[in-house]
Structures are given as structure tokens and as C-alpha cells.
Amino acid sequence: MSDDRIDFDPASVRDLAEAVAWARARLPGELVMLSLVDGTRLLPLDLPPPTDQPADSFAVGSGPLEPPDSDSRDVYALVEAIEARFSPILSEGHHVFEPEGWPGPVTAYVLRDRVGLVGFAAVDGAQEEAPGADEDLASAIRLAHRLDAAAHQTTETVILNEVVSAASETFQLPKLLGMIARNVAMVSGFDRASILLLEGAGRLKAAASQFSDGHHDYKLWATFDDIVVPVPAFVTAIDTLEPSVFEKAEEAVDLLPEGWIGPLGLRSVVVLPLIDGEQPIGVLVLDSLERRRITPQRLAGAVRVASLGAQAIGLVRMVESERASKQRAQTVLGTVAQATSQLNTMGVLGVLADAMRDILEDTSTVAFVLDEGRPGRLAVRGTGDGVFSLIDLLEAGVGTSAGTSAFSQSTATSLELNSTLAPVPEIAALGIGRVALIPVRKSGRDIGWIVSYDPEPRPHEESRIRIASIVASQSAMAVETAQIIETERTKVSRLEETDRLKTVFVATVSHELRTPLTAIVGFAEVLAEMIDDGDMKDHIEDIRRESAVLESLIGNLLDTSRLDGGMLSLDIRSVLIEPVIAEAVELIRYNNGDRTIRFDVDGHPGIVNIDPERVRQVILNLADNALKYSPPEEPIDVLLNQDADGVTIHIDDAGAGIPVDERASVFQRFYRLDTHEELAGTGIGLYLVRALVEAHGGTISIHDSPSGGARFTVRLGFPQAEVDDGLESDLG
């Protein structure tokens, strides 16, 4: 082009692109670099494409980026060469040189205006002094830069407002992270921004990566699995991390994951800490596929947006934490309620295994109880691949710091094994990745453990481990209760079996006794007819009387056996109650000739629906009981009366009476009063009496008799007492 100066008004420049266009028009050769000056450092400006060249050929950030093609013209090689010759170029105002790594000579021009040094312009080839590299061009570039800075400030303000709006309206962490990453990239002028939120010892909580034009970076996502292998330096240094700028990405190799710089072709990197209040929550990584210097203004803007973004993230995480707390409470309460509803150990273990597998998001979970310190009964959920081999390794102490069984770690609230943070080769050889061990602990005592595992090596989230620990702790009582219930059930089963065998024995013995007893009674009757001797007749009468007592006892034993087996039935008929009671009283008098038994009837009792033989048996047992516990010289009273609701039978004795607190107990099978242990008896008479009375729909109770002894009162319906069809089952 001509060296003639092209006149223009510097004050009319509207933006940096127009200033660059004027520089191209006023300077000889091809404009290859235009920079501002910060001390002795050059800050290259992005050069828009010439108006005669398609914009797409220079566009950056219009989609997923790839490393640029090899270009022999490295602008930063030119920048470093000018910085190395800063003083000579500054003094000459025009300097021709050939930078290392540049294909040919370059001419640098110093740009000054009335204020001072503005920057440098470089054109391709060896050029003469250019009249166009004057104060007007320098002023235009300074003004354009100020306008660009003002526009950038406006953009930054808009972006900050957008961040605040997103935090207050969306409350969706993934969307917020992507928006913050995009906006920081825009403010910084870098191609891409990636956010890593961390928790605990380098665990990746959440991540997002976006280009400055808003496109998601799926290529970088593919490397996130390697972020914690090894743990990046910025994780361990996050508490003291300051904004770090690396013009050459390879200088950040000690800070960033190995899989980011070389494979992704990164050229320049900026690492910014994300601080919410005073708490570090993660990092933001800016990178460029072309070498780039960030201006102080853009770095400050990126720090401001990142800082506000960290506060927004903190707000959203707080809201999410509240939601998670409610969900966690629901999970804990739901699981504990479901576990508590199980009445057997395997049911509780199954509930816990299901819940833990969902909470920890693993493919397999096993819950088991300890039996003498070793894994006992267990429930497996999921695939269960390698579960027994894994338990053997854990029991052998593989992966534990002390080398002892993992299930003897009585102070640990949880254990994490074979994750990327603590690999265990023996476990990895089973095709298993991370392993979480949660104790089921009650009052400081381990009653079981939960082992949850997955092929994925990335550690479990700490929040999920906490939930799992709470569920296990709160469910420990359900496990212990289920074990107690099962123990008691076993005891009951044994007692029931013992009782059944006893019932069979009693029934068998009773049947065996009845046969010879029948012979004894029969021969006694024959002897009574054959012998006239008075003394002998008295002896024979004693045999008959004692045989009747024995027969009554055997009958009670047999009836009790039938009652327990549900086989005792009633022959219900409509009969007059008075003759039934009178016959029983006469039999009692006959069998106890030396005792006084008084029978009194009040009114005219009517017809009742009863089994006469069983009601007679009730009166015989009650009278026999009264005679046994009364002094021989005292009478026994049997009273019968009626009212509108039925008939009442009283049997009164003159004995010592029955304490109030024992009156309900005397109707229990085999129950004997401590004060009368010296008296013979089986303890089944009153038990059978109550069963027979209640089978008739009646009631029996105990009171004090007028003579100070005991009064047994039987109430039976009158005149048409209905009897349930399910009588036999009721008796059982």
C-alpha cells in the first residue's frame, strides 16, 4: 500500500474493530499483531478478520472447539520477541527484526499519543517508517480500548445480574453451574470454563463445562472419571488456592489433572477458587485452545463473576440441602417404619438391604447379623456378584488399616474401601469397585453390618454415606427386636411341644387308669353284696368312695386333655336346672357321708339350655373343692336362685378364703395356692370348671362367703340360652 497517511478523526472511532480497520489501512503490509502495554508486558488484542475475508475462517467459539491447525506464525512468539527488545524498539519507534519461530522478518511500530505509550503494532515483512503509525492512530486505539472496556463492564453487569436472577429463580444446580461457566468464559475472553464442586477428600460433587458461546463441552466430560485419579493438586490446596494464571498450560501440570492439558490441547489456563463465604466449595478452570494473555480487567471481571457465582451456588446448595434433609428424613423414617413392621430377622435385613442399595446407588448390597462376631444370616439385594468372596476378604482384614476383620471395627461409623481414594487390589480383582461398610450398632454393640458395593470406583457421596449410617443406626432396634421375637417364638414352640406331649401323656395315662379303676369299683360292688360283716362293709365303702374320687380325677384329666385338643363337645338340651343341681348334691352327699352339704332353692328356677352332665360336673368339682378347703365340721352350702336374666348357683365354704389378688389365677391350669400346698390336688379342677361354664355362655366369679370362706358364683342364662356353633373351637 502507499505510505500516504489516511486521515480520520480519532474521536469518531466507535469500537475496537473500527480502530483495527484504520490500523490496517494506515500501516504497510499485513497487520499481524496489535497490542496494548501493561508495564513492560504486551497484551495482544483479538484481531477481527479483514472485511474482504469470510468471518467464519477466523471465528472461535461457534461450536465445540478443536485445537487449531499448525501455524508457523505464533503471535505469542512475536509478542515475546518484542518484549525482549522492548527498550530498543521503544527508543527507535520503528524496528525490523526476525523473531524465532516466525517465517520471515517483522516490522514493529510504537504507538504513542499525547497521554503516553499506548502499545505496539506489528506488520509482516521488512517495512519502512509508516506515517500512519502516528498519534491519531494511537489515540484511536486508546479510545477504542476504553470503549471496549466500558462495553465489557456493561456486559459484566448484565452477567452478574443474570447470575443473581438464576440463583433466585431456578434453584437447579446443574443449570446454574453451566450458566456460571459460560458467563465466566465470556467475561474472561477464554474459550471454555469448567466448574468442579468438591466434597470431602476430593470427591467430585458436581461439574459443568461450557464454551463461551453456550455450547456444552462433551469432550471434557469424558475425562471427568479421571479427575480423582490421581487427586488433582487443586483439591489438596483448595483451602489456600489463589487465582492462578498460566499463559502456557504446561506450567499448570502440577495443579491440573494429567488428562486435561495434553490430550485436550490446552494452551493457556486460569484456575479460580470458588469461595462461598469463607468456605472453599470447588474450582473454576478457564482454558483456551490458543495461547492467550488475560488482561487485568478481564481477570478481575472473571473473579467477580466467579465469586458471585460461588455465592449463588451456595444459596442453591442450601436450598437443595433443605430438600435433601426432608427427603433424608422421609427415607430414614420410611425405612425404619418398614423394618420395625417386620417380625423376623430376615425380613428386617431384606428391608435394610433394599434401602441401602437405593441410598448408595450400588449394584449389590448385603445386610447380615453377627453370630459370635462373624457374619451370620444375611439378605442380598441386587446382582450379588462375588458377595461371599468379598465377605471372606473383609473378614480376613483385607483393606483395613489394622489388618483385622472389618466387622470388628467397633468404633467406625462407616468404612470406604477400594475407591479411587483407597484402592485394594484383592477386592479389585473380584471386579468390584467401591465398597461401603455400615455397622448396625445398638448401644455401642455391633449386631450386624451392611456391605454395599459397585463396579464403579468413584467414592460414595458423603451425604449418602451419612444417610445410610442414620438408617442403619435407627434400624438396629428393629433387628434386635426381631431377634428377640424369634428367640421367644422358639421358646414358645418348645413349650407348646412340651405341653402337647404332656397332654398326650395325661390322656394316655388317664385311659390306662380308667380300665383297672372300673374293675376295682365293680369288684367292690360285688363284695358289698357278698359280705355281711360290718367292719368289712365299712372298708368296702371306703374303697367305693375313694374310687369315686379317683374316677372324678381321671375324668377331669381326660376332659382337660380333650379341651386342650379342641375335642370336648357339649350335648345341649332344654332341661329344668333344679333337678340337675339336686342330683349333683345327692352324689356329693353319698360320696361324703360324714360331711354336711346343704342345698337351698330360692323360687322356682325354670328351663335352661345346658348339657346336664357338664353342669353336674361343674357342681361336683366346685363342691369337692369347697369340702377340701373347709374344716371337716363345717357345712358346705349350695344355693340356687333365679332372676330376670337367668339362674345363679352359689357354692359357699367355711375355709380360709381366697386372696383377692389370686382369685383370677386360681382358674389357670395347674395353679395352686401357696397356703394350701399340703393338700392333695392337680390344679385342673377349677380350670375345667371355668371352661365348661364359659362354653355355656355363662360366667364364674369368686367372692367372700357369709361364713368368711370363699363363695363361687356361677351364672347361666334363662330360659333359652343360645350356644355358639363354634363351641368346640371355643373350648379348644
SVG drawing of the C-alpha trace seen along z (x, -y; Angstrom):
<svg xmlns="http://www.w3.org/2000/svg" viewBox="-91 -15 109 128">
<polyline fill="none" stroke="black" stroke-width="0.4" points="0.0,0.0 1.0,-3.7 2.8,-5.4 0.4,-8.3 -1.3,-9.0 -5.1,-8.2 -6.7,-11.0 -9.5,-10.3 -10.9,-11.6 -9.7,-9.5 -12.7,-10.7 -15.1,-9.2 -13.9,-5.6 -16.8,-3.6 -15.2,-0.3 -12.0,1.8 -12.9,3.4 -13.1,0.0 -9.7,-1.0 -8.2,2.2 -9.6,1.5 -7.9,-2.0 -4.6,-0.4 -4.8,2.0 -5.5,-0.9 -2.7,-3.2 0.1,-0.7 2.1,1.0 2.0,4.8 -0.3,7.3 -1.2,6.4 -0.3,9.4 -0.3,8.1 -1.8,5.1 -1.3,4.9 -1.7,2.7 1.1,2.2 0.9,3.1 4.2,2.0 6.7,4.0 4.1,6.7 2.2,6.7 -1.5,7.6 -2.4,8.7 -5.8,7.7 -8.1,10.1 -7.9,9.1 -11.2,9.3 -10.9,10.7 -10.3,8.3 -13.5,7.1 -12.6,9.0 -12.1,12.3 -15.0,14.5 -15.6,14.1 -16.1,17.9 -12.5,18.5 -11.4,16.7 -14.4,17.5 -13.7,19.0 -16.3,20.4 -19.1,21.1 -19.3,24.7 -17.3,27.4 -13.6,26.4 -10.7,28.4 -7.0,27.4 -6.1,25.1 -4.2,26.4 -0.4,26.0 0.5,22.4 4.1,21.3 3.1,17.7 2.9,17.9 1.6,14.5 3.0,15.1 6.4,15.8 6.2,12.3 4.9,10.8 7.8,12.4 10.3,11.2 9.0,7.6 9.1,7.8 12.7,9.0 13.6,5.9 11.3,3.5 13.7,0.7 15.4,0.6 12.0,0.6 10.7,-2.0 13.6,-4.3 13.6,-3.7 9.8,-3.9 10.2,-1.6 12.1,1.7 12.6,4.6 13.6,8.0 13.1,11.7 11.5,13.4 12.4,17.0 9.8,19.3 8.4,16.7 8.7,17.3 10.4,14.0 11.0,10.5 8.5,8.4 8.3,4.7 7.2,3.3 5.8,-0.2 5.5,-2.1 2.0,-3.7 2.1,-6.9 -0.5,-9.6 -0.4,-12.8 -1.1,-10.8 1.8,-8.4 2.6,-4.9 -0.4,-3.0 1.1,0.1 2.7,1.7 1.6,2.7 3.4,5.3 3.2,6.0 4.6,8.7 7.8,8.1 10.5,5.5 8.8,2.1 9.9,-1.5 8.7,-4.0 5.0,-4.5 3.5,-8.0 0.2,-6.3 1.7,-5.0 1.1,-8.3 -0.6,-10.0 -4.1,-9.8 -3.9,-6.0 -2.6,-5.6 -5.4,-7.8 -8.0,-5.9 -6.7,-2.6 -6.7,-4.0 -10.3,-5.3 -11.4,-2.1 -9.9,-0.1 -11.7,-2.4 -15.0,-1.9 -14.4,1.8 -13.7,1.8 -16.9,-0.2 -18.8,2.3 -17.2,5.2 -18.1,3.6 -21.7,3.3 -21.7,6.9 -20.2,7.9 -23.0,6.1 -25.6,7.9 -23.9,11.2 -23.8,10.6 -27.5,9.8 -28.1,12.9 -26.3,15.0 -28.3,13.4 -31.5,14.0 -30.6,17.6 -29.8,18.3 -33.0,16.8 -35.4,18.3 -34.2,21.7 -32.7,23.4 -31.4,26.1 -27.7,26.7 -26.7,28.2 -28.3,25.4 -26.8,22.8 -23.3,24.3 -23.5,24.3 -24.7,20.7 -21.9,19.5 -19.2,21.4 -20.4,19.8 -20.5,16.3 -17.1,16.5 -15.7,17.7 -17.4,14.7 -16.0,12.2 -12.5,13.6 -12.3,13.9 -11.2,17.6 -12.8,20.3 -14.1,22.6 -14.8,22.7 -15.3,25.8 -16.6,25.9 -15.8,28.7 -17.7,28.7 -16.0,30.9 -16.8,32.5 -14.7,34.3 -11.3,35.8 -11.5,34.9 -14.9,36.3 -16.5,34.8 -19.9,33.5 -21.0,31.8 -19.4,30.5 -20.2,28.4 -18.2,27.4 -19.3,24.9 -17.8,22.8 -18.2,19.0 -20.9,19.3 -23.0,21.6 -22.2,24.9 -21.7,27.8 -18.3,29.4 -18.9,33.1 -15.3,33.9 -14.1,32.6 -16.9,34.5 -15.3,37.7 -12.2,37.0 -14.2,36.4 -13.8,40.0 -10.1,39.4 -10.3,36.3 -9.6,38.0 -7.0,40.4 -4.7,39.1 -6.3,36.4 -5.6,33.1 -3.3,30.7 -6.0,28.0 -8.1,30.4 -5.4,30.7 -4.6,27.0 -8.1,25.7 -8.1,24.0 -5.2,21.8 -5.7,21.6 -5.4,18.1 -6.4,17.1 -3.6,18.7 -2.8,17.7 -0.8,19.9 -0.1,18.4 1.4,21.7 -0.8,24.6 2.1,27.0 3.1,24.8 -0.1,25.9 0.7,29.6 1.4,29.8 -2.1,28.3 -4.4,29.8 -5.3,33.5 -2.9,35.1 -5.8,35.9 -6.6,32.3 -3.6,30.5 -2.0,32.7 -5.0,34.8 -7.2,31.7 -4.6,29.5 -4.9,26.7 -2.6,23.7 -3.5,21.2 -5.2,21.9 -6.6,19.8 -7.6,21.5 -10.0,19.7 -11.1,20.9 -14.9,20.8 -15.4,19.5 -18.8,19.3 -18.4,17.0 -15.1,18.4 -15.8,22.0 -14.0,23.3 -16.5,25.3 -14.7,26.0 -12.7,24.6 -13.3,22.9 -10.9,23.7 -10.6,21.4 -8.7,22.6 -8.0,21.7 -7.2,23.7 -5.0,20.9 -2.3,19.2 -3.9,16.2 -3.0,13.5 -5.8,12.3 -5.9,8.6 -6.1,7.4 -9.5,6.1 -10.8,9.4 -9.2,11.3 -10.8,9.1 -14.2,9.5 -13.8,13.3 -13.0,13.3 -16.1,11.1 -18.4,13.3 -16.9,16.5 -17.2,15.0 -20.8,14.1 -21.4,17.5 -20.0,19.2 -22.4,17.4 -25.3,18.3 -24.1,22.0 -24.0,21.8 -27.6,20.5 -28.8,23.2 -27.0,25.9 -28.5,24.6 -32.0,24.9 -31.1,28.4 -29.7,29.3 -33.1,28.4 -34.9,30.5 -32.4,33.3 -32.9,33.1 -36.6,33.6 -36.1,36.4 -33.5,37.9 -35.9,37.7 -38.6,39.4 -36.2,42.1 -35.0,42.8 -38.5,42.8 -39.9,44.9 -37.2,47.5 -37.2,47.6 -41.0,48.0 -40.9,50.7 -38.1,52.5 -40.0,52.2 -43.1,53.8 -41.1,57.0 -41.4,59.6 -38.5,61.7 -34.8,61.0 -34.6,61.9 -37.5,59.5 -35.6,56.7 -32.4,57.5 -34.2,57.5 -35.7,54.1 -32.3,52.7 -30.5,54.2 -33.2,52.8 -33.0,49.3 -29.2,49.2 -28.9,50.2 -31.2,47.3 -29.5,44.8 -25.9,45.6 -26.8,46.3 -24.9,49.5 -25.5,52.7 -25.3,55.0 -25.9,54.8 -25.8,57.4 -27.2,57.0 -26.3,59.6 -26.4,60.1 -23.3,61.1 -23.2,64.6 -20.4,64.7 -18.6,61.9 -18.9,63.5 -21.4,62.9 -24.5,65.0 -27.8,64.9 -27.8,62.5 -30.0,60.9 -28.6,60.0 -30.1,57.5 -29.0,56.7 -26.7,58.9 -24.7,60.2 -21.7,61.0 -18.8,62.0 -20.5,61.3 -19.2,64.3 -15.6,63.8 -15.9,60.2 -17.1,61.0 -14.3,63.5 -11.7,60.8 -13.3,58.3 -13.4,60.8 -9.7,61.6 -8.9,57.8 -8.0,57.1 -8.1,53.3 -8.3,52.4 -5.6,50.4 -5.2,52.8 -5.3,55.9 -8.1,57.3 -11.7,58.2 -13.6,55.3 -16.5,56.4 -14.6,55.9 -14.1,52.1 -16.3,51.3 -15.6,47.5 -16.1,46.8 -19.3,45.3 -18.6,46.4 -15.7,47.6 -15.0,46.9 -12.7,49.4 -11.3,49.8 -12.4,46.5 -10.1,44.3 -9.1,42.8 -8.0,46.1 -7.7,48.9 -7.5,52.5 -6.0,54.8 -7.6,58.0 -11.1,56.5 -10.5,55.0 -9.5,58.5 -13.1,59.6 -14.4,57.0 -15.6,54.9 -15.0,51.1 -16.1,49.0 -17.2,50.8 -19.1,49.2 -19.4,50.9 -22.1,49.6 -22.4,51.0 -25.8,51.9 -25.0,50.7 -27.1,50.7 -25.8,49.2 -22.3,49.4 -22.6,53.1 -22.4,54.2 -25.3,56.6 -24.8,56.6 -23.2,55.0 -24.3,53.7 -21.9,54.1 -22.8,52.2 -20.6,52.3 -20.5,51.4 -18.1,51.8 -17.8,48.0 -14.6,47.0 -15.6,43.4 -16.2,42.9 -19.7,42.8 -21.0,39.3 -20.5,38.4 -24.1,37.2 -25.3,40.7 -23.0,42.4 -24.4,40.2 -28.0,41.2 -27.1,44.9 -25.4,44.6 -28.5,43.0 -30.8,45.6 -28.6,48.4 -28.4,46.9 -32.1,46.2 -32.9,49.7 -30.7,51.5 -33.5,51.8 -35.7,53.4 -33.1,56.0 -32.6,56.7 -36.4,56.8 -36.8,59.3 -34.1,61.5 -35.8,61.3 -39.2,62.2 -37.6,65.2 -36.0,66.4 -39.2,66.1 -41.1,67.9 -38.6,70.7 -39.1,70.9 -42.9,70.8 -42.7,73.5 -40.7,75.7 -43.1,75.1 -46.1,75.8 -44.4,79.1 -43.8,79.9 -47.4,79.1 -48.6,81.2 -46.6,84.2 -47.8,83.7 -51.4,83.6 -50.9,86.8 -49.2,88.4 -52.1,87.3 -54.7,88.6 -52.9,91.9 -52.3,92.4 -55.9,91.5 -57.3,94.0 -54.9,96.7 -56.0,95.9 -59.7,95.9 -59.7,99.6 -58.4,101.0 -60.4,98.5 -63.6,99.8 -62.6,103.3 -62.0,102.1 -65.4,100.4 -67.1,103.4 -65.4,105.9 -66.2,103.5 -69.9,103.7 -69.8,107.5 -68.0,107.7 -70.6,105.4 -73.4,107.8 -71.5,110.9 -70.2,109.7 -72.3,109.1 -69.5,108.2 -70.0,104.6 -66.3,103.7 -65.7,105.2 -68.6,103.3 -67.1,100.0 -63.8,100.9 -65.6,101.7 -67.5,98.4 -64.1,96.6 -62.9,98.3 -66.0,97.2 -65.7,93.6 -62.0,93.2 -62.6,94.9 -65.2,92.3 -62.7,89.6 -60.2,91.2 -62.7,91.6 -63.6,87.9 -59.9,87.0 -59.4,89.2 -62.5,87.7 -61.1,84.2 -57.8,85.2 -59.4,86.6 -61.7,83.6 -58.7,81.3 -56.9,83.3 -60.0,83.1 -60.3,79.4 -56.7,78.6 -57.2,80.6 -60.4,78.8 -62.3,82.1 -64.6,81.5 -68.2,81.1 -71.5,80.3 -74.8,82.1 -77.1,79.1 -80.7,79.8 -83.6,77.8 -83.9,79.1 -85.1,77.9 -82.0,76.7 -83.1,77.6 -83.1,81.4 -79.7,81.3 -78.2,79.4 -80.1,81.6 -78.7,84.8 -75.2,83.4 -75.7,82.5 -77.0,86.0 -74.0,87.6 -71.8,85.3 -73.6,86.4 -73.3,90.0 -69.6,89.8 -69.0,87.7 -71.4,89.3 -69.6,87.7 -69.9,84.2 -72.8,81.7 -73.9,80.4 -76.9,78.1 -78.9,77.3 -81.3,74.4 -83.5,73.2 -84.9,69.7 -88.1,69.5 -88.8,71.8 -85.9,71.9 -87.1,72.7 -85.8,74.3 -82.3,73.6 -80.3,74.8 -77.4,76.7 -75.5,80.0 -76.8,81.6 -73.8,83.9 -71.3,81.0 -73.2,78.7 -73.4,81.6 -69.6,81.9 -69.2,78.2 -71.1,78.5 -69.3,81.7 -65.9,80.0 -66.8,76.8 -68.3,78.8 -65.3,81.1 -63.0,78.0 -65.2,76.5 -65.0,79.7 -61.2,79.9 -60.5,76.4 -63.2,76.3 -62.8,77.7 -64.5,81.2 -67.0,80.0 -68.2,77.1 -71.0,77.4 -71.0,76.7 -73.9,74.6 -75.2,74.9 -77.7,72.2 -79.9,71.9 -82.0,68.9 -83.3,67.2 -83.8,63.6 -84.9,62.0 -81.6,62.7 -81.1,66.3 -80.1,68.6 -77.4,68.2 -75.6,71.0 -73.6,70.3 -71.2,72.8 -70.1,71.5 -67.4,72.9 -66.1,72.0 -62.4,72.2 -59.7,69.5 -61.0,67.8 -59.0,66.8 -57.0,63.6 -58.4,61.0 -55.2,60.8 -55.2,64.5 -58.8,65.0 -58.2,64.7 -55.2,67.0 -57.0,70.0 -58.7,70.7 -55.4,71.2 -54.4,74.7 -52.2,76.3 -52.4,73.2 -52.2,73.9 -52.5,71.5 -49.2,71.3 -51.1,71.5 -52.6,75.0 -49.7,76.8 -50.0,79.5 -53.5,80.5 -53.7,83.1 -54.8,81.8 -53.9,81.4 -54.8,77.7 -57.0,78.6 -60.5,78.7 -61.2,75.0 -59.6,74.6 -62.0,77.1 -65.0,75.6 -64.4,72.1 -64.0,73.6 -67.3,75.5 -69.2,72.5 -68.0,70.2 -68.8,72.8 -72.4,72.5 -72.2,68.7 -72.1,68.3 -69.7,66.7 -68.0,67.7 -66.6,65.5 -65.2,65.6 -66.4,63.6 -66.3,63.9 -68.9,66.2 -71.1,65.2 -69.1,67.6 -65.8,66.0 -64.7,68.6 -65.0,68.5 -68.1,68.2 -68.0,69.5 -70.9,68.0 -72.0,69.5 -74.4,67.5 -76.3,69.4 -78.8,67.9 -82.5,68.3 -84.7,69.7 -83.3,70.1 -79.5,69.5 -78.1,69.8 -74.9,71.8 -72.4,70.8 -72.0,73.2 -68.2,72.8 -68.4,74.4 -65.8,77.0 -63.2,74.4 -64.1,72.2 -63.4,75.0 -60.0,75.5"/>
</svg>
